[in-house]
Amino acid sequence: AEVYVSQGIPIIKVRNVTDEGIDWNTDNVLRSFFDDNQESHLKRMDILTTSTGVGTIGRVALVDRDIECMTDGHVTAIRVLKSDKLLPSYLVHYLRSVFGQMQMEHYTVGSTGQTELNDPDIALMKVLYPEDVSEQEKVLQAAQGYETSAIKSRDDYKANLEKARDEFLKSLIS
């Protein structure tokens, strides 16, 4: 039976997990399918990592909404149980860092086209973090500031490139 519907519960797939967050423009599933797959349910502050496919393994995003949603089998959810010890947003940035990405690459198994990062291996990854949560917050503030600046620069670049192409076309027409 078809489980995807135009209106329903969002299901987060590999294509929805970006290093800038979750792209919520996704497929939806029937309530019955959602209810039958409790282990795939997500909560706000869960960390998602893509776990299948060459070139797509290791993208990391944070569930930043408090809505019913779930993952498919190609996205792994990580839940920080003691957020007073490790901030979920800190872990997102750590997993996106060289240290996190190297470990994900190390634990990736399989041959070309069929690579996987398995849940038990993700659990083996070592995470370096300041014990003091306020130190984690300071590191995060700096990282998020640079990230915001980089995204703005990229958006400005795209806008200017578009203007340049438009101006060039105008010169051909006039």
C-alpha positions as CSV (number, residue, x, y, z in Angstrom):
1,A,0.0,0.0,0.0
2,E,1.2,3.6,-0.8
3,V,2.3,5.4,2.4
4,Y,3.2,8.8,0.9
5,V,0.5,11.4,0.9
6,S,0.2,15.1,0.0
7,Q,-1.0,15.9,3.5
8,G,0.3,14.0,6.6
9,I,3.3,13.5,8.8
10,P,6.6,14.9,7.4
11,I,9.3,12.2,6.7
12,I,12.8,13.4,6.7
13,K,15.0,11.9,4.0
14,V,18.7,12.3,3.0
15,R,17.8,15.1,0.6
16,N,16.2,17.0,3.5
17,V,19.3,17.0,5.7
18,T,21.6,19.9,4.8
19,D,24.5,21.4,6.6
20,E,22.4,24.5,7.0
21,G,19.5,22.7,8.6
22,I,16.5,20.6,7.6
23,D,14.7,21.4,4.4
24,W,11.1,20.9,5.5
25,N,9.9,20.7,1.9
26,T,9.5,16.9,2.1
27,D,7.2,14.0,1.6
28,N,4.5,13.1,4.0
29,V,3.3,9.7,5.3
30,L,0.0,8.4,6.5
31,R,-0.8,8.6,10.3
32,S,-1.0,4.8,10.4
33,F,2.5,4.4,9.0
34,F,3.8,7.0,11.4
35,D,2.1,5.2,14.4
36,D,3.5,1.9,13.3
37,N,7.1,3.2,13.2
38,Q,7.7,4.6,16.7
39,E,11.4,4.1,16.5
40,S,11.7,6.6,13.7
41,H,9.8,9.4,15.5
42,L,11.8,12.6,16.0
43,K,11.8,15.2,18.8
44,R,12.9,18.8,18.8
45,M,16.7,19.0,19.4
46,D,17.3,15.6,17.8
47,I,20.4,15.5,15.6
48,L,20.1,14.0,12.2
49,T,22.9,12.6,10.1
50,T,22.7,11.1,6.7
51,S,23.9,7.5,6.8
52,T,23.7,6.2,3.3
53,G,25.3,6.9,-0.1
54,V,28.6,8.1,-1.5
55,G,28.8,11.9,-1.2
56,T,25.8,12.2,1.0
57,I,27.0,10.4,4.2
58,G,27.8,12.8,7.1
59,R,25.5,15.7,6.5
60,V,24.2,16.9,9.9
61,A,21.2,19.0,11.0
62,L,19.2,19.8,14.1
63,V,15.5,19.2,14.4
64,D,14.5,22.8,15.3
65,R,10.8,22.4,15.4
66,D,8.4,20.8,17.8
67,I,6.2,18.9,15.3
68,E,5.4,15.3,14.6
69,C,7.9,14.0,12.1
70,M,10.0,10.9,11.4
71,T,13.0,9.8,9.4
72,D,13.3,7.1,6.8
73,G,16.0,4.4,7.0
74,H,18.8,6.5,5.5
75,V,18.8,9.2,8.2
76,T,20.0,8.4,11.7
77,A,18.7,10.4,14.7
78,I,21.0,11.1,17.6
79,R,19.4,12.2,20.9
80,V,21.4,13.9,23.6
81,L,20.1,12.5,26.8
82,K,21.9,15.0,29.1
83,S,21.6,18.4,27.4
84,D,22.9,20.0,30.7
85,K,26.3,18.3,29.9
86,L,26.4,18.5,26.1
87,L,24.3,21.0,24.0
88,P,22.7,19.4,21.0
89,S,23.6,22.4,18.8
90,Y,27.3,22.0,19.9
91,L,27.2,18.3,18.9
92,V,25.8,19.4,15.5
93,H,28.7,21.7,14.9
94,Y,31.2,19.1,16.2
95,L,29.9,16.4,13.8
96,R,30.1,18.9,10.9
97,S,33.7,19.7,11.9
98,V,36.8,18.0,10.5
99,F,36.9,15.8,13.6
100,G,33.3,14.6,13.3
101,Q,33.6,14.1,9.5
102,M,36.8,12.1,9.8
103,Q,35.2,9.7,12.2
104,M,32.1,9.3,10.1
105,E,34.3,8.5,7.1
106,H,36.3,6.1,9.2
107,Y,33.2,4.2,10.3
108,T,31.6,4.1,6.8
109,V,31.4,0.6,5.4
110,G,30.5,-0.9,2.1
111,S,31.5,-0.6,-1.6
112,T,30.9,2.1,-4.1
113,G,27.3,3.1,-4.3
114,Q,26.3,1.1,-1.3
115,T,28.1,2.8,1.5
116,E,26.5,2.9,5.0
117,L,27.2,4.5,8.3
118,N,25.7,2.1,10.8
119,D,24.0,3.2,14.1
120,P,26.3,1.1,16.4
121,D,29.4,2.7,14.7
122,I,28.0,6.2,15.3
123,A,27.7,5.3,19.0
124,L,31.5,4.6,19.0
125,M,32.4,8.1,17.8
126,K,34.5,10.2,20.2
127,V,33.1,13.7,20.9
128,L,35.4,16.4,22.3
129,Y,33.7,19.1,24.2
130,P,34.2,21.6,27.0
131,E,32.7,20.2,30.2
132,D,31.3,23.6,31.1
133,V,28.1,24.3,29.0
134,S,28.8,28.0,29.1
135,E,32.1,27.3,27.2
136,Q,30.1,25.3,24.7
137,E,27.8,28.3,24.3
138,K,30.7,30.6,23.6
139,V,32.2,28.3,21.0
140,L,28.7,28.0,19.4
141,Q,28.2,31.8,19.3
142,A,31.4,32.3,17.4
143,A,30.7,29.4,15.0
144,Q,27.1,30.5,14.4
145,G,28.3,34.1,13.7
146,Y,30.7,33.0,11.0
147,E,28.1,30.6,9.6
148,T,25.5,33.5,9.4
149,S,28.1,35.7,7.7
150,A,29.1,32.9,5.2
151,I,25.4,32.3,4.3
152,K,24.8,36.0,3.7
153,S,28.0,36.3,1.6
154,R,26.8,33.3,-0.5
155,D,23.4,34.8,-0.9
156,D,24.9,38.2,-1.9
157,Y,27.2,36.4,-4.4
158,K,24.2,34.6,-6.0
159,A,22.2,37.9,-6.2
160,N,25.2,39.8,-7.7
161,L,25.8,37.0,-10.2
162,E,22.2,37.1,-11.3
163,K,22.4,40.9,-11.7
164,A,25.5,40.5,-13.8
165,R,23.8,38.1,-16.1
166,D,20.7,40.3,-16.4
167,E,22.9,43.3,-17.2
168,F,24.7,41.3,-19.8
169,L,21.4,40.2,-21.4
170,K,20.1,43.8,-21.4
171,S,23.2,44.9,-23.3
172,L,22.5,42.3,-26.0
173,I,18.9,43.3,-26.4
174,S,19.4,47.1,-26.5
